[in-house]
Amino acid sequence: MMNSERHTEDELAWVISHQSDLSDMGFELVTPDRNTGLLKQLAQELSPGHLIYGISANVLGAFSGTDDILLKLDSEVEGARYALVHLTWGGSQTPPWPSTQLIADLDEWLASVMPSPKQMAEINKFNEARRRREQRRHQLSQLGFYLFMVLVIITLFLAVMTQIKPEWLPDDRPPMLSG
């Protein structure tokens, strides 16, 4: 069964020392209430035959947007003391669900999921190009709005001008003959 104790000082120190890389991946520490809720959900999904069924664990953190949780296992499973589990948010699952990656060493795992400097340069290049495209799209959108407003003002001006005939304009009507 799962327990809801907080993580040890070693794991907390590891998380803090790698906070920058982890936060780039959407990792966040969990509150005690959320820890309890995640462990309850995990217990609902695990069934006999699953890699970590019956193993006590603590949630080190959760990854926003992916339903992944990083667990500290209280006992070793196939040489691993940690597991990355993708919760399904359904009821009891048939093994191998929820999908689980066993992790023997957190540093090696983090290095394996972090992009290399070359990949990071490509990601940054892609993100910069996307940022420039978004900026151009925004500028064009603003320009289109301003042009639309100018067109509305001109249309309104012309509509008003065709309705008003100032007295200083010559009268184009032929003079009336009186009889």
Phi and psi in degrees as a GROMACS rama.xvg file:
@    title "Ramachandran Plot"
@    xaxis  label "Phi"
@    yaxis  label "Psi"
@TYPE xy
-83.7126  154.087  MET-2
-122.145  167.675  ASN-3
-115.397  25.5989  SER-4
-69.7309  154.192  GLU-5
-73.3052  166.11  ARG-6
-73.5665  161.044  HIS-7
-74.4624  168.747  THR-8
-62.2052  -34.2639  GLU-9
-62.7758  -46.4357  ASP-10
-67.5329  -40.7949  GLU-11
-62.3495  -41.2582  LEU-12
-63.3399  -39.2496  ALA-13
-64.7689  -45.8973  TRP-14
-60.0707  -45.6353  VAL-15
-63.7428  -41.7233  ILE-16
-69.6318  -21.0148  SER-17
-113.028  18.2964  HIS-18
-56.3378  -39.6158  GLN-19
-61.8242  -51.1657  SER-20
-64.7421  -42.4893  ASP-21
-64.8697  -42.1334  LEU-22
-67.3414  -30.8194  SER-23
-61.6791  -26.3838  ASP-24
-92.136  0.183602  MET-25
88.2985  14.959  GLY-26
-77.0965  137.986  PHE-27
-142.064  142.73  GLU-28
-65.8656  154.991  LEU-29
-112.045  148.174  VAL-30
-72.6117  161.252  THR-31
-55.8977  -38.9881  PRO-32
-64.6182  -43.9505  ASP-33
-67.5288  -37.4048  ARG-34
-56.7937  -47.6011  ASN-35
-61.7627  -44.2989  THR-36
-64.2241  -41.392  GLY-37
-66.4949  -40.7507  LEU-38
-65.7835  -36.734  LEU-39
-63.8394  -44.7286  LYS-40
-62.081  -44.0231  GLN-41
-60.6509  -43.971  LEU-42
-61.0155  -36.0136  ALA-43
-66.9871  -34.4877  GLN-44
-83.6047  -31.1313  GLU-45
-73.4673  142.582  LEU-46
-137.223  163.138  SER-47
-51.9384  138.393  PRO-48
100.408  -14.6804  GLY-49
-75.6091  147.619  HIS-50
-48.164  -42.2148  LEU-51
-112.232  14.8767  ILE-52
-61.1132  130.368  TYR-53
82.5775  -0.467801  GLY-54
-93.0567  128.759  ILE-55
-72.1107  145.223  SER-56
-153.798  164.686  ALA-57
-126.376  146.144  ASN-58
-83.2194  120.11  VAL-59
-79.4474  -34.3703  LEU-60
179.053  172.644  GLY-61
-126.661  154.174  ALA-62
-106.178  116.143  PHE-63
-65.1278  137.752  SER-64
83.4344  -2.47078  GLY-65
-124.797  -9.98185  THR-66
64.5092  17.563  ASP-67
-91.6575  140.503  ASP-68
-126.221  143.934  ILE-69
-102.229  121.493  LEU-70
-110.191  146.176  LEU-71
-101.854  114.392  LYS-72
-82.0859  138.953  LEU-73
-76.1645  -17.4061  ASP-74
-138.304  155.535  SER-75
-71.6993  138.336  GLU-76
-125.535  114.828  VAL-77
50.2578  41.7516  GLU-78
81.4803  5.50051  GLY-79
-112.811  142.997  ALA-80
-109.794  0.0803004  ARG-81
-134.623  158.572  TYR-82
-147.967  142.3  ALA-83
-106.369  117.609  LEU-84
-117.968  133.3  VAL-85
-99.0689  102.984  HIS-86
-67.0321  143.965  LEU-87
-96.2463  -19.7122  THR-88
62.3492  29.2665  TRP-89
-114.551  -169.382  GLY-90
-77.9998  -152.935  GLY-91
-58.2331  134.787  SER-92
-109.281  158.235  GLN-93
-92.359  128.421  THR-94
-52.7486  138.86  PRO-95
-91.5045  12.2013  PRO-96
-85.9744  145.005  TRP-97
-67.0995  144.146  PRO-98
-60.3179  139.411  SER-99
-139.178  131.945  THR-100
-111.506  119.344  GLN-101
-78.4574  141.82  LEU-102
-128.801  117.311  ILE-103
-81.7024  -37.3082  ALA-104
-136.169  122.01  ASP-105
-63.9049  -38.3489  LEU-106
-64.1511  -43.7996  ASP-107
-64.3992  -41.893  GLU-108
-60.8143  -46.6459  TRP-109
-62.2684  -41.6142  LEU-110
-62.6415  -34.0603  ALA-111
-73.823  -26.4233  SER-112
-97.8423  -13.0469  VAL-113
-83.8669  139.981  MET-114
-66.665  148.707  PRO-115
-69.2946  165.348  SER-116
-56.1581  -36.811  PRO-117
-66.2688  -45.239  LYS-118
-63.703  -39.4024  GLN-119
-63.5471  -39.5735  MET-120
-62.354  -41.0783  ALA-121
-66.0849  -41.01  GLU-122
-62.78  -45.1036  ILE-123
-63.1833  -39.8194  ASN-124
-63.1044  -46.0152  LYS-125
-60.4994  -46.9437  PHE-126
-64.3081  -36.8539  ASN-127
-67.1425  -42.6001  GLU-128
-63.1506  -40.6668  ALA-129
-64.8193  -40.7934  ARG-130
-62.1392  -42.0415  ARG-131
-65.1976  -41.0324  ARG-132
-61.8268  -43.9308  ARG-133
-63.35  -39.901  GLU-134
-64.3596  -43.8002  GLN-135
-63.6218  -43.1035  ARG-136
-59.9152  -41.7876  ARG-137
-64.9714  -43.0909  HIS-138
-63.199  -42.8697  GLN-139
-64.6194  -37.5239  LEU-140
-63.2844  -43.6051  SER-141
-63.7391  -43.1572  GLN-142
-61.4226  -44.3426  LEU-143
-59.8691  -40.698  GLY-144
-63.2263  -45.9749  PHE-145
-64.2351  -40.8609  TYR-146
-64.4298  -39.66  LEU-147
-61.1348  -44.6272  PHE-148
-63.2157  -40.6519  MET-149
-62.632  -42.4079  VAL-150
-62.4773  -42.1852  LEU-151
-62.5703  -44.5557  VAL-152
-63.5545  -44.7167  ILE-153
-63.1117  -43.1956  ILE-154
-61.5701  -45.6644  THR-155
-62.75  -41.1382  LEU-156
-60.8151  -47.5633  PHE-157
-65.0698  -38.3173  LEU-158
-63.6531  -42.2582  ALA-159
-68.4217  -42.2033  VAL-160
-65.878  -30.2069  MET-161
-77.7006  -14.9685  THR-162
-93.7476  -18.657  GLN-163
-109.413  132.524  ILE-164
-124.631  101.937  LYS-165
-63.7771  152.693  PRO-166
-67.6886  -19.4318  GLU-167
-80.4664  -9.26218  TRP-168
-78.4307  141.221  LEU-169
-64.5985  147.734  PRO-170
-82.919  120.234  ASP-171
-84.923  -3.64895  ASP-172
-77.5046  141.789  ARG-173
-68.4061  148.118  PRO-174
-62.3307  145.425  PRO-175
-86.2294  137.586  MET-176
-87.6473  130.852  LEU-177
-99.4136  146.542  SER-178
